[in-house]
């Protein structure tokens, strides 16, 4: 891991919570990858390409979409993704 990597929190918190990064899986084999479209323009274009690349490697993909990019994903959607996927790629665009 790159020791010089800095994660920025876009929420403008004055004192952002320290969060440990989860370990990345050694492989995607046998895992289900969720693709979350946050409903911004052209996010689906990016996720369509990621979807195609993952499926070409035999990786199971599930697609999800937030109702609006202006709010956090609804609890029910987050719970569904957590229950159905091993990891998630969130697509941002504009």
C-alpha positions in Angstrom: 0.0 0.0 0.0 1.2 3.5 -0.8 2.1 5.3 2.5 1.6 8.7 0.7 -2.1 8.0 -0.2 -4.5 10.5 1.3 -8.3 10.0 1.3 -10.4 13.2 1.2 -13.8 13.3 2.8 -16.2 15.3 0.6 -18.6 16.0 3.4 -16.7 19.1 4.7 -16.7 17.8 8.2 -14.5 19.9 10.5 -13.2 16.8 12.3 -13.7 13.9 10.0 -14.0 10.5 11.6 -10.9 8.3 11.3 -11.8 5.3 9.3 -9.8 2.1 8.9 -9.7 0.9 5.3 -10.9 -2.6 4.8 -8.5 -5.2 3.5 -8.9 -5.7 -0.3 -9.6 -9.3 -1.4 -6.7 -11.1 -3.0 -8.9 -12.0 -5.9 -12.4 -11.3 -7.2 -12.9 -15.0 -8.1 -16.1 -16.3 -6.5 -17.1 -12.9 -5.2 -20.1 -10.8 -6.2 -19.3 -7.2 -7.1 -22.0 -4.5 -6.7 -22.0 -1.5 -9.0 -23.8 1.5 -7.4 -24.8 4.3 -9.8 -25.4 7.4 -7.7 -27.6 8.9 -10.4 -25.2 11.6 -11.7 -25.0 12.2 -15.4 -22.9 9.5 -17.3 -22.2 7.5 -14.2 -24.0 4.6 -15.9 -21.6 4.9 -18.9 -18.6 4.3 -16.5 -20.4 1.5 -14.7 -21.4 -0.2 -18.0 -17.8 -0.5 -18.9 -16.8 -1.8 -15.5 -19.6 -4.3 -15.6 -18.5 -5.5 -19.1 -14.9 -5.9 -17.9 -15.8 -7.8 -14.8 -18.2 -10.1 -16.5 -15.7 -10.8 -19.2 -13.5 -12.2 -16.4 -16.4 -14.4 -15.1 -17.1 -12.2 -12.1 -20.7 -12.0 -10.9 -22.0 -8.4 -11.0 -25.1 -6.8 -9.5 -26.3 -3.3 -10.4 -27.9 -0.8 -8.1 -29.0 2.9 -8.4 -29.6 5.6 -5.8 -32.8 7.6 -6.3 -30.8 10.8 -6.3 -27.1 11.9 -5.9 -28.0 14.6 -3.5 -28.7 12.3 -0.5 -27.1 9.2 0.9 -28.4 5.9 -0.3 -31.6 4.8 1.5 -31.0 2.3 4.3 -33.0 -0.4 2.6 -30.7 -0.1 -0.5 -27.5 -0.2 1.6 -28.8 -3.2 3.4 -29.7 -5.0 0.1 -26.2 -4.3 -1.3 -24.5 -5.5 1.9 -26.6 -8.7 1.8 -26.1 -9.4 -1.9 -22.5 -8.3 -2.5 -19.0 -8.9 -1.3 -17.7 -5.5 -2.4 -19.0 -2.4 -4.2 -17.8 0.0 -6.8 -19.6 3.4 -6.6 -19.8 5.3 -9.9 -19.3 9.0 -9.8 -19.5 11.1 -13.0 -20.3 14.5 -14.6 
